[in-house]
Amino acid sequence: MEQSSWGLLTTITVSTNIPTSRRLPNGVILIDRINLLRSRDLKDIAYRIDALISPPKSAARQDWQRHLEHAGVLINAELQKPVPVIDIDQRPAGEPPKFDIEGILAQNKTNILYGSGGTGKSLFAVRMAASLALGLHLVGFNTYEQGGTLYLDWEDDADTMVHRMEQVCAGLGMERIPMAYKSMHGKGPYERHHADLKHYLNENPGIKLVIFDSTAMAMHGGTSGDGADGAIKFFSLVGQLPVTRLLIDHLSSEDVKHGSGSAKPFGSVFKVNSARNMWEMVPWNKDNVGHGFTLKHRKTNVGPKLDSAEVEVNWSRSNVTFKRVDALPEDPNA
């Protein structure tokens, strides 16, 4: 559900157990996105539901438009309730911010991992998912929580993701990790899928992390890509998800062109302002030192900034490993 100045946008899902109805998996016969405060939308969806679900001979037809109008009134009334004022000094002592992975993934917050193309951001994100699934350290950073990952992929496909997972897991000496995946390529901007994703997360409480690959593609279209309004709307929606969020992003075109020493994610400054924790992956550009990147902690609102980490990457067609090569904490584990 999304509220805007011109209505209540929601995804309507209709399912039935009537065996003669034309159905998708799980009994679903209709999925569409409508504005609950727009009469034309309600009339259209009501007509389509009525055409798909025939009432028993002994029963009258349902007035679906009236039912939807009633739902819209109730939801709108709930949303219009004033936000309560609380006495913050009377609140119980709060807990400090938590991390799923030390310094890298702030728990239930929006985190950004960004860098130039070809740095290995997607592979490293899969390695994060492996750490979270198995409780492994991540290049010297402790993993404090375990859980599943949902990967939303606007840039590649399932075959590519399977190959990446097999490379990462082979580097760890194990089989594939459990990970849910959605190929979003060509499926439009994230805002179209927000309601469905919230429903999925409610139905699958084992998911602790959602990865967006990549932010620019997820914002494309209805959220106007790199504009301030688009960034504010996108981060507002993402912030509603009851899990940790990792946004994979690219460098701004000016930073790529000029090789800025303090590069920022592509697009609006509101990306930086809205993220609670942000790391840049800077590829090595040194002769005779192998392949790798420097992880630079660019921003955090949930604790102190951490020192940069030098990570060596060794990969082949069948496996990839990430190894911390600078000074490490005690008991490091790549």
N, C-alpha and C positions, 0 to 999 in steps of 0.2 A: 504494500500500500504506500503510495506517495501522494502527499498533499502539495498542491501548487496554488498559485493565485487564481487559476481558472478551473479547478476541479480536484477530484480524487481519482488518481490513476490506480488501477488494480488489475491483477490477472484473474480471470474467471476460469475455473476448471470444473467441468461437469462430468460426472461419472455415473454409471448405472450398472446394475446387475441383471437387467432385462436381457435375456439371451438373444432376442431377435434384433437388438439394436446394433448398429455399426459401431464397433469399438476399437480403440487403440489399446495398448497394453494397460493392465490394471483397471479395466473397465472405463477408461477415459473416452468420452465421445466428443468433447469440445474443449479447446483451450484458446482463449483470446484475451486481449488487453482492452479495457474499456475505461471510460470516465463515468463514475457512478453518479455524477451530478449533471450529466448531459442526457437529455431525454432521447435524443436520436440514437445514442449508443445503447441505452436500455431497451428501446423498442426493437432495435435490430437484433440484439442478443436474445431477447425474449422470443422473438419470432423463430430464431434458429433453434433454440432449446425446444420450443413447442413442436417444431418439425421433426426433431430427432427422437423425442420421447412421447410416444402416444399413450394417453391415459387408458386404464382399463375401461371396458365397455360400460361398466356400471358406475363410473366416476366421471365427474365434470373435469374439464380441462383446467389446469392451473393458470392463474394470472401471474406469469413469471415477471412481467414488467412491474407489477405492484409489489411483488416480493423484493425485487432488486431496489426499487425506490425506497422501500422501508429500510432495507439494509443500509442504503446510502445515508438516509436521515440519521439512523442510530450511530453510524461510524462518524459522520460529520459532527454530531453533537458531542461525541466523546473527544474528538480532536479539538473542539472549540473550548473545552474546559480550561480554565486558567491554570497556569503552572503554579503549584503551591510554593509558598515561601517557607523555608525551614530555618530553624535556629542552629546554625552550624556549630556554635559553641556547645550545644547540648548533644551533639552526635557522639556516639562511642568513638574511641580512638581508632583512627584509620590505619590500614596496613600499608606499608611502602609498596611502590610498584613492583610487580613480579615479571620475571622473564621465563619464556619457554626455553630459549637458548641464551646463555649469558651475553648481555649486551647487544645481541643480534636481533632477537625476536622479542619485543616487549609484549607481554601477554595481554590478549584482548585489545590490542592497540593496532594502529596502522603503521607499518614499517615499510621503508622504501630501500630497495637495492638497485643501484643504477650505475651505468657505465657505457662506454662506447660499444658499438657493435662488434661481435666476435670475441668479446672478453671471456665468455663462458658463464654468463649470468644464469642462464636456464639450467645448465649442468650443476652449478653450485646450488641453485634452488632445490634441485632434486636431491642433492647431498644433504641439504637442510632437512628435507622431508624424511630421509633415511635416519638422520640423527633423532628426529622427533619420534619416528616409528619404533626405533630400537633402543633409544636411551643412550646413544653414543655421543662422545665429545665431537665438536665441530672445530677442526684445526685449532685445538687448544682451548676453545670456549666450552664451558660446562653446559650440559643439557639437563634442565631441571624438571621438565615435564615430558610425558609420553602421550602420543595420540596420533590419529590419522590426519591425512592431508587431502584436500580437494584442489586439483590443479585446473584452472580455467585458462584455456590456451587459445588466444586469438591469432597466433602467428604460425603454428605448425599443426600437425595432426597426430593421431594416436600411434601410428607406426613410428614416427620420429620420437615420440615420448617413450615408447617401449625400448627403443634402441638406447636412449639416454639412461633410462633406468637400469638396463642390463649393463651398460658401461660402468655406472656408479657402483652398482651392487657387486659386479665382478671385481672392482678395485677394492671393495671391502671383504671380498672372499665369501660372498653369500648369494642366495637366490634373490629374486625380486621382492621388494617390499610391498605391502598392501598400500594402494593409493588410488583414490577416486579421481576420475579424469573427465573433463568435458571439452570437446573440440568446439570452440566458439567462432572459428574462422568463417566469415561470411554470415554470421548469425546476428549482426547488428551490435549496437552499443550495450554496455552492461545494464543500463537502466531498464531495458526491455526484459531482462532476466532476473531482476532484483527480487521480486516477490517469490518466484519459483525457488531461488537460491535460499531465501530465508526459510521457506517451507522444508526444503531438503535438509538444511542444517538442524531444524527442529526435530526432524524424523531420524537424524543420524548423529546422536550426541557424541559419538566417538571421534568426529572430525574436530580437530583442534586448530588447524591452520588452513586458510584459503590463500592460494597463490594466484595472482593476476599477471598473466604474461601476454602482452605487456600493457602498461597503463595507457599509453597513447592510443593503442588500438581499442582498448576497452571503453575509452571515452569518445571514440569516433562517432560522428553523426549527431544524435540528439543532444549530446552534451557539448558540442562545439569544440571538441579536441583540446586546443591549447588556450582557450579563452578563460578569463577569470570566472565568469558565470558557470561555465562548464566544469571547471575544477572544483568550485564550491559545491555544486550539485552532486558531482561524482563522489567527492569525499564525504559528503553528508550521507549519501546512501551506503557507501562502504562502511562507514562508522556505525551503522545500525546492526551489522552482523555480529553475533554473540561469540565470536572466535577471534583468534589472532589473524591479522591480514598482512601479507607480504606482497607489495607491488613492485614488479620488475619494470624498470624504466630506462630510457635512453638519455644521452646528453643533449643539451640544447645545441642547435646548429652552430651558434657563435662559438661555444666552447670547443666543439669539434674542430672548427675552422682555425681558431687561434691557439688551441692547446692550452686553455686556461688552467692555472694551477689550483683554482677553487671552483671547479665545474659544478653545475647544478643540473637537476633533471630538466628535460625538455618541457617548455610551456610555461604556464602561469606560475608566478611566485607563490600562489596559494597552494600549490603542491607541497612546497617546502614548509609553508606555514602550517598546513593541516597535518602532515606526518608527525608522529610522535618520536620516531627513531629512524635514522637515515644513514646508510653506508654507501660509499662509492667504491667501485672496483676499478682500479687503475692498472692497465696492463704494463708489464715490465717492458722497458725499452732500453735494454742493456745488452751489450755483446757478451757472448760466452758465459752467460749465467743461466741458460735454460729458459723455460717458459713458465710464466706465472703472473701473479697480480698482487697489488698492494690493496688491502682493505683499509679504507680510511673512514673513521667515524665522524661524519660531517655534522650531525645534529642529534640531540636527544632532549626530550622533556621529562624523562623518567629515570634520571640518574646521571652520574658523571660520564663525560666522554672517556672512551677507552683509547689506549695507544693503538697505532696502526699495526697491522699484521701482514707479514710477508708470506705469501702462499705460493709454493711451487706446484705446478700442474704437470703431471705426466699422463699422457693418454695414448691409446692406440685404437684401432678399430673395435677392439673387444673390451677394453677397460679404461677407466680414468681414476686417478688418485689425486687428492689434494693434501699437501704436506706443509705444515707450518715450519718455516726455516729461520725465523728471527728468534729472539729470546722468548722463551715460553714460560707459562706458569708451571708450578710443580705438577708432576704426573701428566704431561701432555699426551694427547691422543689424537692423531690426525683422523 
